[in-house]
């Protein structure tokens, strides 16, 4: 089972707008785009756990 810590912080390259980030500081989506963030996170965790490739 894959896991990660998702955080929300201002993104300097976007005029300080709040964004979701992975623990590796990879930007996910602006904080006001919660659906896009959720879709990214599900795909991201699926790739890390190998379930995306196995079709589970």
VMD Tcl script that builds the backbone (N, CA, C; Angstrom):
set m [mol new atoms 168]
animate dup $m
set s [atomselect $m all]
$s set {name element resname resid chain x y z} {
  {N N UNK 1 A 0.845 -1.177 0.000}
  {CA C UNK 1 A 0.000 0.000 0.000}
  {C C UNK 1 A 0.892 1.243 0.000}
  {N N UNK 2 A 0.635 2.130 -0.934}
  {CA C UNK 2 A 1.415 3.363 -1.045}
  {C C UNK 2 A 0.845 4.428 -0.116}
  {N N UNK 3 A 1.681 5.344 0.274}
  {CA C UNK 3 A 1.246 6.461 1.098}
  {C C UNK 3 A 2.182 7.634 0.919}
  {N N UNK 4 A 1.722 8.783 1.279}
  {CA C UNK 4 A 2.527 9.998 1.213}
  {C C UNK 4 A 1.868 11.034 2.108}
  {N N UNK 5 A 2.615 12.039 2.470}
  {CA C UNK 5 A 2.083 13.156 3.226}
  {C C UNK 5 A 1.806 14.279 2.236}
  {N N UNK 6 A 0.560 14.703 2.169}
  {CA C UNK 6 A 0.173 15.788 1.279}
  {C C UNK 6 A 0.057 17.043 2.136}
  {N N UNK 7 A 0.667 18.112 1.667}
  {CA C UNK 7 A 0.603 19.359 2.429}
  {C C UNK 7 A 0.090 20.485 1.550}
  {N N UNK 8 A -0.330 21.543 2.189}
  {CA C UNK 8 A -0.808 22.726 1.495}
  {C C UNK 8 A 0.056 23.898 1.932}
  {N N UNK 9 A 0.578 24.631 0.950}
  {CA C UNK 9 A 1.480 25.747 1.243}
  {C C UNK 9 A 1.421 26.753 0.100}
  {N N UNK 10 A 1.828 27.987 0.371}
  {CA C UNK 10 A 1.881 28.976 -0.707}
  {C C UNK 10 A 2.932 28.577 -1.746}
  {N N UNK 11 A 2.630 28.800 -3.015}
  {CA C UNK 11 A 3.578 28.498 -4.099}
  {C C UNK 11 A 4.104 29.814 -4.650}
  {N N UNK 12 A 5.387 30.049 -4.456}
  {CA C UNK 12 A 5.986 31.333 -4.839}
  {C C UNK 12 A 5.885 31.601 -6.335}
  {N N UNK 13 A 5.940 30.568 -7.146}
  {CA C UNK 13 A 5.870 30.769 -8.599}
  {C C UNK 13 A 4.447 31.065 -9.082}
  {N N UNK 14 A 3.485 31.056 -8.164}
  {CA C UNK 14 A 2.096 31.371 -8.509}
  {C C UNK 14 A 1.590 32.502 -7.599}
  {N N UNK 15 A 2.428 33.501 -7.408}
  {CA C UNK 15 A 2.080 34.691 -6.618}
  {C C UNK 15 A 1.596 34.362 -5.212}
  {N N UNK 16 A 2.115 33.291 -4.626}
  {CA C UNK 16 A 1.775 32.946 -3.253}
  {C C UNK 16 A 0.438 32.256 -3.070}
  {N N UNK 17 A -0.212 31.853 -4.186}
  {CA C UNK 17 A -1.470 31.085 -4.054}
  {C C UNK 17 A -1.177 29.779 -3.331}
  {N N UNK 18 A -2.147 29.312 -2.569}
  {CA C UNK 18 A -1.988 28.053 -1.847}
  {C C UNK 18 A -2.159 26.874 -2.794}
  {N N UNK 19 A -1.239 25.912 -2.682}
  {CA C UNK 19 A -1.224 24.708 -3.501}
  {C C UNK 19 A -1.055 23.485 -2.617}
  {N N UNK 20 A -1.509 22.335 -3.122}
  {CA C UNK 20 A -1.195 21.047 -2.510}
  {C C UNK 20 A 0.129 20.561 -3.088}
  {N N UNK 21 A 0.955 19.946 -2.223}
  {CA C UNK 21 A 2.253 19.402 -2.614}
  {C C UNK 21 A 2.427 18.009 -2.042}
  {N N UNK 22 A 3.226 17.175 -2.745}
  {CA C UNK 22 A 3.629 15.882 -2.192}
  {C C UNK 22 A 4.735 16.132 -1.173}
  {N N UNK 23 A 5.132 15.082 -0.467}
  {CA C UNK 23 A 6.229 15.217 0.499}
  {C C UNK 23 A 7.553 15.554 -0.190}
  {N N UNK 24 A 7.638 15.323 -1.491}
  {CA C UNK 24 A 8.836 15.661 -2.272}
  {C C UNK 24 A 8.762 17.084 -2.823}
  {N N UNK 25 A 7.741 17.833 -2.380}
  {CA C UNK 25 A 7.501 19.216 -2.818}
  {C C UNK 25 A 7.111 19.298 -4.288}
  {N N UNK 26 A 6.566 18.218 -4.824}
  {CA C UNK 26 A 6.038 18.230 -6.186}
  {C C UNK 26 A 4.657 18.880 -6.145}
  {N N UNK 27 A 4.439 19.946 -6.914}
  {CA C UNK 27 A 3.126 20.585 -6.896}
  {C C UNK 27 A 2.050 19.670 -7.470}
  {N N UNK 28 A 0.890 19.679 -6.811}
  {CA C UNK 28 A -0.222 18.834 -7.239}
  {C C UNK 28 A -1.269 19.675 -7.959}
  {N N UNK 29 A -1.833 20.632 -7.248}
  {CA C UNK 29 A -2.880 21.496 -7.808}
  {C C UNK 29 A -3.116 22.650 -6.846}
  {N N UNK 30 A -3.661 23.747 -7.350}
  {CA C UNK 30 A -4.031 24.840 -6.443}
  {C C UNK 30 A -5.049 24.341 -5.404}
  {N N UNK 31 A -5.008 24.928 -4.222}
  {CA C UNK 31 A -5.869 24.483 -3.126}
  {C C UNK 31 A -7.352 24.630 -3.447}
  {N N UNK 32 A -7.705 25.539 -4.348}
  {CA C UNK 32 A -9.120 25.694 -4.687}
  {C C UNK 32 A -9.570 24.742 -5.796}
  {N N UNK 33 A -8.689 23.856 -6.232}
  {CA C UNK 33 A -9.022 22.843 -7.245}
  {C C UNK 33 A -8.952 21.455 -6.624}
  {N N UNK 34 A -9.794 21.225 -5.636}
  {CA C UNK 34 A -9.743 20.000 -4.843}
  {C C UNK 34 A -9.998 18.742 -5.668}
  {N N UNK 35 A -10.860 18.797 -6.659}
  {CA C UNK 35 A -11.132 17.617 -7.497}
  {C C UNK 35 A -9.883 17.244 -8.295}
  {N N UNK 36 A -9.225 18.232 -8.902}
  {CA C UNK 36 A -7.986 17.956 -9.646}
  {C C UNK 36 A -6.915 17.387 -8.722}
  {N N UNK 37 A -6.837 17.915 -7.514}
  {CA C UNK 37 A -5.855 17.406 -6.553}
  {C C UNK 37 A -6.153 15.947 -6.208}
  {N N UNK 38 A -7.418 15.629 -5.966}
  {CA C UNK 38 A -7.789 14.257 -5.609}
  {C C UNK 38 A -7.478 13.277 -6.734}
  {N N UNK 39 A -7.775 13.658 -7.965}
  {CA C UNK 39 A -7.495 12.786 -9.116}
  {C C UNK 39 A -5.986 12.553 -9.235}
  {N N UNK 40 A -5.195 13.611 -9.097}
  {CA C UNK 40 A -3.741 13.471 -9.161}
  {C C UNK 40 A -3.251 12.532 -8.066}
  {N N UNK 41 A -3.717 12.746 -6.832}
  {CA C UNK 41 A -3.248 11.944 -5.697}
  {C C UNK 41 A -3.589 10.472 -5.886}
  {N N UNK 42 A -4.794 10.170 -6.331}
  {CA C UNK 42 A -5.169 8.769 -6.571}
  {C C UNK 42 A -4.270 8.129 -7.626}
  {N N UNK 43 A -4.004 8.842 -8.714}
  {CA C UNK 43 A -3.113 8.316 -9.743}
  {C C UNK 43 A -1.689 8.165 -9.245}
  {N N UNK 44 A -1.234 9.150 -8.505}
  {CA C UNK 44 A 0.129 9.160 -7.942}
  {C C UNK 44 A 0.326 7.974 -6.998}
  {N N UNK 45 A -0.623 7.761 -6.097}
  {CA C UNK 45 A -0.508 6.645 -5.161}
  {C C UNK 45 A -0.672 5.310 -5.872}
  {N N UNK 46 A -1.513 5.260 -6.899}
  {CA C UNK 46 A -1.679 4.026 -7.665}
  {C C UNK 46 A -0.396 3.620 -8.364}
  {N N UNK 47 A 0.320 4.596 -8.934}
  {CA C UNK 47 A 1.601 4.300 -9.599}
  {C C UNK 47 A 2.633 3.821 -8.592}
  {N N UNK 48 A 2.651 4.440 -7.413}
  {CA C UNK 48 A 3.642 4.084 -6.397}
  {C C UNK 48 A 3.399 2.699 -5.823}
  {N N UNK 49 A 2.136 2.274 -5.762}
  {CA C UNK 49 A 1.842 0.961 -5.182}
  {C C UNK 49 A 1.842 -0.151 -6.229}
  {N N UNK 50 A 1.858 0.244 -7.515}
  {CA C UNK 50 A 1.851 -0.742 -8.586}
  {C C UNK 50 A 0.465 -1.180 -9.002}
  {N N UNK 51 A -0.576 -0.655 -8.359}
  {CA C UNK 51 A -1.934 -1.077 -8.699}
  {C C UNK 51 A -2.390 -0.525 -10.031}
  {N N UNK 52 A -1.843 0.598 -10.463}
  {CA C UNK 52 A -2.254 1.174 -11.744}
  {C C UNK 52 A -1.868 0.242 -12.892}
  {N N UNK 53 A -0.697 -0.398 -12.787}
  {CA C UNK 53 A -0.247 -1.273 -13.846}
  {C C UNK 53 A -0.967 -2.612 -13.813}
  {N N UNK 54 A -1.332 -3.077 -12.612}
  {CA C UNK 54 A -1.927 -4.402 -12.523}
  {C C UNK 54 A -3.432 -4.385 -12.749}
  {N N UNK 55 A -4.028 -3.182 -12.804}
  {CA C UNK 55 A -5.439 -3.079 -13.074}
  {C C UNK 55 A -6.337 -3.313 -11.879}
  {N N UNK 56 A -5.782 -3.302 -10.677}
  {CA C UNK 56 A -6.602 -3.485 -9.469}
  {C C UNK 56 A -7.342 -2.241 -9.128}
}
mol reanalyze $m
mol bondsrecalc $m
mol representation Tube
mol addrep $m
